[in-house]
């Protein structure tokens, strides 16, 4: 129970369904802020109190479990390491993968519980042979199956998402109000929970430092200077200190970040188009494709709120290689690519490498 409206209603629905339910709030920081700042941050003392009030109304036991050390090692330190390697990590994916549905689930099962229930908007369905599958929620606008794409077959056997069939978030808020939950109108959390002020660049600069380096074009020519490579993201346009205009007058975009050499590569927007992506860290959500070594049709989604893109995928030389039918713009190594067939999540991979659809020297 995060202290939000979704987990409160999910807990209440689990009780209504006849389950024996215990509310658990995860303490993910040793020094949490006392108060939230609007919709920023989560897991504060205020959130813990909101969760306890909801548990009291529902009439279930409530506990706070300290997962702060595991969260720091598996999510925060991973975030720093990935950015230091020039990649763009998704901490929500890591939290689901390593905390909520790994550390939490492991402890729950060890204590004799059968499943972890959360307020995520997704569905777990069972096929004709009894195999559990992860599917999109009924409300696509609120669907959170993307950030759950890291769940494995074993984990799917022990999770429940009571909100998956709910048509809208408004219905959940109305139900919360009817149940007397004070969180009925509480704003949704957004941004990175351990950077509540939203200043990711400043936070990273404080953790790993910033050093001046070169800005290069695609041919390797130095065309400017930067004050720290980690301050940039793939696809960024503003804030480039480039002293040479382009021949055609069009703006430049960040195409690549090279942390080892402290260099940033820029070029035309067309060069952001990615024609292939691949990763060695992949997993299947439920039964995997019968022959993943043979290309199979699917859709790929590379951001939580991005539209799925038709693609083909194949396991080749230890990599999950994904080829979108149309290039994907602005994809960075470190992001997560989640595969779907219809509404079902098939699996995912962390992107290790990308191949531009516009080779160096080509002029689209």
N, C-alpha and C positions, 0 to 999 in steps of 0.2 A: 504494500500500500504506500504509494509515493506521497500521498497527501493531496492528490488531485481528484477531480470528479470521476474520471474514468475508472480508476482502480477501486474507488469507493462503491460505485454502482456494480462493478464486476464482483466484488466480494459479497454484496447483498444478493445478487442474482445466484451466486454459488450456494448461499445459504437457502434461498428459496427453492433451489433444485434438490435440496435434501442432503447436501454434503456437510460434513463436519469441517468447519472452516476456522483457521487461525490467521489473524492479520499480522503481517511482518513488514516493518519499515526498515530499509537498508540505510545505515549510517555510512556514507561513502567519504566523509571528510572528518579528520580529527578536530578541525577548527571551523565548523560550519557557521555561516552568517546567521545572526539571530532572525533577520527579516529578509524576505525576498524583495527584489526590485521589480515590481510589476510582473511581467511574464518571464523575466530572466532568472536563470538558475533553478535549482531544485534541491531536494534533500537537505533543506535547512531545518533549524529547530522549529520554525513556524510550520513547515510542511509536516514534520513529525507530529506536532500537536494537532494539525488538521486531520491527519490519518487516525490518530487516537480518538478524536471526537467522533469520527465516522464509525470506527469499530465499536465504540460504546453504544451508539444508536442502534447498530446492527445487532449488538449483543454477542460479540465474539471476543475471545482472548486477543491481546495485542502485545507484540514484542518489538523491540528494536535490536537488530543484529548488526554488529560492527564488522563491516567488510572494507573498512577504509584502507588497510594495508594492501589487500588484494586489489582493490580498485586503483590505488596509486601505481602498483607494479604493472598490472595488466592493461590499464586504460590510459592513465596520465603519462607514465613513463614511455609507453608504446607510442602515444601521440607525439611526444617530444622526439623520440628516436626516428619516427617516420618522417616528420618534417625536417629533421636534421639530415636525412638521406634524400631530401628533395622530393618526397612523396606527399600526397594529400590524403591523410587518413580520415576515417569516419569513426569517431569515438563512440557513437551510439551503437554501431555494429559490434565494436569490440566489447562494449558493456553487455550487450545481449549475449554475445558469444561466450564471454569468459566470466561474467558476474551473475546475471539474472538466470541464465539457463545452463550454467556450469557450476560455479561455486554455490549459489543458492539452491539449485536443484539437487546437487550432491548432498548438501547438508539436510535438506528436507527429506530426501529418500532415506538417509542414514537415521533420521529421527522417526521414521515410520510413516511419513506422509506419502500419499499416492501421486500427487501432482502439484505443480505450481500454477496458480491462476493469476493472470495479469489483465490489465485493462486495455491491452493492444487491440486494434481493429484488424482482425484477421480470422480466418476459419481453419479449423482442423476437421477434415472430412475423412470418411473411411470408404475405401473402394470395395468392390464385390468380393475380394479375397481377404478382407479384413485389414488391409494395409492403410496406415494413416498418412494423409496428405495435407500439406499446407496450401491454403487457397487465399485469394484476395477477399477482403471484406465486402459486404453488400454495398456499403457506401464507399464508392471508389474515391471520392474527394477526401475521405479520411483514412483510406486504406493504409495500413502499416506493415503489410506483408514484406515489403522490401527490407526493412531493418530486421526482420525475423528470418531472412533468407539464410542466415548462418546456422539455423537449427538443423541438427542431424536427425536421422531416422530414430535413434535411441531417445533423443530428447523429445521428439514429437509424441512419443508414447506416454509422456508424463507432463503434458501442458494442457491448459484450458483457456480459451478466450471467449468469455460469455458475451462480449459486445460485438462479435464478428458479424452477426446477422442484423444488427441494428441499422435502420435506414439512415439515420443522421445523428450528428452530435447534439443537435437541438433536443432530440428525443431523450438522450441520456441526461442532459441538463434538467429537462422537465421532470424526469424520474427522480433525479437527485433532490430536486426541490420538494417533490411530493413525499419523499422519504425523510425530509427534514435535515438533509446534509447542508452544512454551512458552506461547503465547497461548490455548491450548485452553479455559482456564477464566477468561480475562481478562474483567472486566465490560464490558458494552456502554457506550459513551459516551452521555451524555444532557445536556440543558440546552444552553445556548449556549456554543460552544467557546471564544470569546474572553472569556467571563465565567465562569471555572471555579468561582468560589465560589457561583454561582447568585444573587447579589444584583443583579438587573437594575436595580432602583430606585436603589440606591446607586451603581452604575456610571454610570447616566444622569445622576444628580444631580451627580456629579463632572465629567462631560463637558460638560453644558449648563447646570448650575445649577438652582436651585429658587427660586420666588418665590410668596409668598402671593397667593391669588386667591379669587374667589367661587364658591360652589356654588349652582346655580340649580335650580328645578323646571322642569317642561316649559313652564310659562306665563311663565318668565323672572323669577320672583320670587327674590330672594336669600334663601337659607335656611341658609347656613353659610359657613365659610371653609376653605380647604385650604392646605397648605404647599408645593404644587408640583403642577401638573396632570399632569406626566409620570409621577408616581408611581401614577397610576390606570390601570386597564384597563377596557374595555367589559365590563359584566356584573359588575363588582366590587360586593360588598355590605359587606364589613367595612372599617373604617377611615374611614368617612365622618363628618366633623365637622358634623353637622346638628343645629341646636337646636330644630327644630320637628317634632313627631311628625306622622305622616299621620293623616287623618281616620278611616281604617279600621284603623289600627294595624299595617298590613303594612309590611315593610321596603322601603327604597329601594335601587335599583341604579344604577350608573353607566351612562348611556345615550349620552353624547356627551362628547368632550374637545375644547375649543376653544383651541388653543395661542396663537393670535394675541391673543385677549382674556384668556388665562389663566383660562378658566372651565371648570367641570365641571358637566354637566347630569345630574340624577338623576331617577328616577321609578319606577313600579311594574314588577315583573318582566315583566308582560304586554307592556310597551312595548319589551322587548328582541326581540320576535318580528319578524323581517325577512321581508317579503313579496316583495321584489325586490332584486337586487344587479346591479351593472354595472361594467365597467371598459374603458378604452380601450387598455390594455396587454395584448393577448391574443396567443396563438400557437396553432398547430395541431400536434399530434404525429402526423405521418404525413399521409395524404391527408385534407383537410378535408371537411366535409359538402358534398354536391353543391350545395346552395343554402342557405347559412347565413343569407341574408336572409329565409328562410321559417322560422318556428318549428319546431324539431325536438325530439323527445323524448330525454331523457338522464337521467343521475343526476349530482348535483353533490355534491362533497365539499369542505369548507372548512377542515378540519384534518387533520393527518397520521393521527390515530387516531379520527377521527369516522366515523360510519356514512354511507354515501352516501344522498342524499335524491332521490326522483323529482322531475324538474323539466322545464321546457322552456327552450330557449335560442334566441336570434336575434341577428343582427347588425343594429343599427339606429343610424343616424346616427353611425357610427364607434365605437360601443360594442358590446361583447358583453353583452347583457342576459339575465339568468337569473331565471326565476320558479319557485321551488320549489312543489310541489303543496301542501305544508304548510310554514308559516313556519319559518325557521331561527332559533334563539335565540342571542343574544349574538354576532353577527357584527360585525366592525369593519372599516372601510376600512383597506387595507394588507395584509389577509389575502389568501391565494390561493385562488381557486375553481377546482377541477379537474373537468372534465367527463368522464364515462364513458358508453359504450354497452356494456352487458354488462361484460365484464372489460377492454375496450379503453379506453385513455385517448385521448380525442378532442382535447382542448386545455385551455387554462387562461387565466385572466385575473387580474390584480391588481385587487382590488376598490377602485374609486374612490368609489363612493357606494352607499348602501343606502336602502331605503324601508321605514319601519316598517309592519307590518301593522295597527298600532293608531294611528290619527291622533291628534294632540293634541286633547284635549277629549273623546275617545271613552272610554267606560267599559265594558270587556269584562265 
